[in-house]
Amino acid sequence: MSEDSISVGAASAANSSRVARSQWSSRWVFFLAATGSAVGLGNVWKFPYITGENGGGAFVLVYLACILAIGIPLLMAEFMIGRRGQANPEGAVAALAREARASRHWRKLGTVAVLTGLLILSFYVVVAGWALAYVPTALMGKFSGLDGAASSAMFAALLADPWKLLGCTTLVLLITLGTVSLGVKEGLERSMRFMMPGLFILLLVLVGYAATTGYFGAALNFLFYPDFSKITGQGVLVALGHSFFTLSLGCGAMMVYGSYLPPGTSIAKTTLMVALTDTGVALLAGLAIFPLMFANNLEPSMGPGLVFVTLPIAFGQMPMGQLIGVLFFIMLFIAALTSAISLSEPAIAWLTEKFTVTRPKAALISGAVLWLLSIGSVLSFNAWSEMTLHGKTFFDCMDYLTANLLMPLGGLLTVLFSGWVLSRATVQQAIGIDHPQLFQLWWYLLRWLTPLGILVVFLHAIGLFD
Ligand code: TRP
């Protein structure tokens, strides 16, 4: 990396379009950062458990369709808006709207995106805290000889301890915002270099181990045999929401990363590579977890604890399981960290550019808000577990509100803005796809299939087609 390449941290200086904004120092760094954002708890923690809750194969198929028809076109649009707008989500959308002589109100899309990011981060750090808490547990060899019941009890004991959860959550927040306030590029690059291949290899090892349990076939069947009687309208909405969550869409994170993008990088190629890696990691996680779940008589619908209950059983039985367990939870934590960093970046860029505060100050302000919100999620698992709205705890509500409402809404507005407000000429120039047919395909998806897809899923979920 050349010395004069500007770090993303220097973005604080870029408080107006007159100042040169910082950029990724290479395409490779941009790819790493985008993949680091996409691959996270969504793949290893959330995908397996929502697949379990929604009956398996049919859900996975709908999720894959959402990635293809909605996620990929939208991810390209977010990169494009960021690169063209050269600002935080609100500033970028405002600049493009001005250029297109469209209503000033479009900028609110960016504002909502920034706030959605903060809401997601407030519970994301709690789950990242679980991964952090399991590092010393693995190190002390506490997984040895666990069975399904003992492992469930161990996880339940963690959730029942609000102080421990709050401690871990606070630590995650400090590390995330500490990194962010220093400038994310250096930290991101260094951690991504060994984290991505490392997590991939460990997942492969775990899939290999899962194949010896005798339940690999059952897991394959569960994951890939679609039984459409098992999926509901709500399930389809969850699949859609997850395609946003896992690709970091609908809240400006990829817009900000796109805004640090130098001209000339292929948006289409990067998008496909990010989506492929992300989906690969999620499927590997499923293949590692479900055989263990079947082998240990655990329920597929057991909820958010799935990965934290199943994998420790494997670490307790397999050769070198103690070492592998420690490494796994460290990698999972780092994967969560690179995602958490991207979740905070829209707010940080927004605060620094709109209110001209310094990066550390922006980190401090968002940190305070996030910490207070995260307490609600921490208490959802113990003191406030009975306090529910429609059967959902505070944590569940945050998850539902963001993944199933705010992100799809943000995504819908983003595609409508790119496909119908901006002119075709602007978009064609900004996206930089040389191949006319390829551009035509994306343009068609963006204008028609993607927005209609999101709408149909919404209407389906509220029961309009029943
Ligand atoms: N994609 C990440 C994951 O799967 C989570 C994430 C990071 C995210 N940045 C985001 C989700 C922005 C929504 C929006 O774990």
Boltz pocket constraint, residues with backbone or C-beta under 6 A from the ligand:
constraints:
  - pocket:
      binder: B
      contacts: [[A, 37], [A, 38], [A, 39], [A, 40], [A, 41], [A, 42], [A, 43], [A, 117], [A, 120], [A, 244], [A, 245], [A, 246], [A, 247], [A, 248], [A, 249], [A, 250], [A, 251], [A, 253], [A, 338], [A, 339], [A, 340], [A, 342], [A, 343]]
      max_distance: 6.0
